[in-house]
Amino acid sequence: MLVQPMLPVPYVVDKVRQETHDTFTLELNQPGTKAGFSFLPGQFNMLYVFGVGEVPISISGDPLAPRPLVHTTRAVGTVTAAMRKLKRGDMLGVRGPFGTHWPIEQATGDDIILVAGGIGLAPLRPVLYHVLAHRSSYGKVVLLYGTRSPADILFQKELEVWRGRFDIEALVTVDRSSDHWRGNVGVVTNLIRRAGFDPHHSTAFVCGPEVMMHFTVLELGRRGVPDNRVFVSMERNMKCAVGFCGHCQYGPTFICKDGPVFRFDHIRWLFGKREV
Amino acid sequence: MFVIEREHFQALLEALHQRGFETLGPTVRDGAIVYDRVERDTDFPIGWTDEQEPARYTLKRRSDQAMFGYVVGPHSWKKFLFPPRERLWSAAKNGNGFSVMPEPDHSRPLALIGVRACELSALAIQKKVFTGGPFVEPGYQSRAEKLFVVALNCGTAGGNCFCVSMQTGPQATAGFDLALTEIIDADRHYFVVEAGSQAGTDILNDVPHRQAEKVEQQAAVTVVEQTANRMGRKLETEGIKELLYRNFEHSAWEEIANRCLSCANCTMVCPTCFCSTVEDVTDVTGDHAERWRRWDSCFSVEFSYIHGGPVRSTTSSRYRQWMTHKLASWIDQFGTSGCVGCGRCITWCPVGIDLTEEVHNIRASERTANKQ
């Protein structure tokens, strides 16, 4: 439990890796300690760039190897643009971890379906690390990943490794093809129809834009995956991450503490409603 | 029950000063009764009252010398416990890095004087928001711990009051150190006093007082009963959460948005609204940074901004968010309504939108639909 939940703790940037033209990964360590950063897959931190501002970013690293602390994000606003310019040795403020996690413990024995859209792959990567480290505890593992174009494919090297394994089915699709692309074209929901999983003994973790999650849940439902076995990660504006600022309210929930990961049947009545 | 005579009210202020409290209470300023520092009994709005209607607030002279003969003004006590603008921490650059210094606790013990029953509820509601969850807001907690509350049982109901509907007043029942009922007879002016805590009893012992007689106690009961019967508004709260959840999609929201200016007045005057934003600032050298928190409102477009644009870009969605939060989802979040029935949002809405009426309209539209 954080005693001063609003106080950022300075971390030093150990590595900055450009992932695609607008996404990057930061590896962070807390100076003066060998301890790692304990978190559960799906949780997020508030990252502060000195003098610029603070934003919520999910943790994209391996929960079993919590040092360094790994974040992957897209440069879209003032703070993430400043974050992208950080270099090894620079410092960043960290508050967290916050929020609910993907319930990997409840999914033991199930087939695992991961459906990611765009940067939504980042908060799902810790699940994949966990599942692969405990491979015999799970049934089939399916990763369905959709992105805008071949140039936007995140974690490409790792995806190649995962695609090479016999114990994962990793399918990638792009919205818009390029000259050299020989893979799938179309929305990620198309992949759900083809993927090999037992819908009655599956748990699905879905992360991406709301419209993508909307159609993903529908398609999973068509295949027979019940809503109470589907988990989604929601996003809203967030200032404090501890339930004080009110910004992240989604109906009766605070995404910072009741989310970001929700069991879909719990929020179905709000999901897809205009401007909630 | 005890009695403090009007001429000994100053002794109450002095007793509080003596124990190190900063005394805060109602005073007349800029044509309104506001909450600010009060040093002497003459700082209080003696002989003033207020008239309230949707979008209307007027101070009027009373025929007597009542100190608390008004209802509630544009201010609420939340500004003292949850300041409109507050520094959360400072940071200083050193080499490639920086260090973060928490804001020192400068809070002084505060005594709030003249807190209405609805406002006591509002204080309890905000306290739950800031200290009742998995995280505790340290500044709020520190100020709340040192608080001394002199409550006031209402002798007047305003045109926009509906505390009876919200079951928050007009009688103060909990959350105070002392509770006063102001009584003005043909020939006497006094306060019937109830102590609600040991701290209250201690202060009372520093002020000239005596046991209340039966007739005085009865007078206090009558004052509150009369006020309860004079509520300007009412709100039917039965099933209100389900009502609003059922009507996420309803033509009423668009209709209200035709009038609503999205000015955020209702959220600023509301004694329970707690939303805030943060501002990160640096000095000119760039070596010193600070984070400030300030009140924010769900009526601003930026409030819901995520990459790509605001989630709630229309006024109808923002009004729906505010009212549904206040009257419905608050119950799921904190176990009580977020509304205490003070009527401020009705009075200070520049176009006089009345939430009691808007809820009534939604309810009535369902009844009509059911009949058809």
Interface residues (C-beta under 8 A of the other chain):
Chain A: M1 L2 Q4 P5 M6 L7 P8 V9 P10 V12 P31 Y48 F50 G51 V52 G53 E54 R74 V76 G77 G89 D90 M91 G93 E235 R236 N237 K239 C240 V242 G243 F244 C245 G246 H247 Q249 G251 P252 F254 K257 W269 L270 K273 R274 E275 V276
Chain B: L88 W89 A91 K93 N96 G97 F98 S99 V100 P102 V129 F130 G133 P134 F135 E137 P138 Y245 F248 E249 F274 C275 S276 T277 V278 D280 V281 T282 G286 A289 R291 R293 D296 C298 F303 S304 Y305 I306 H307 V311 R312 S313 T314 S317 Q321 H325 A328 S329 D332 Q333
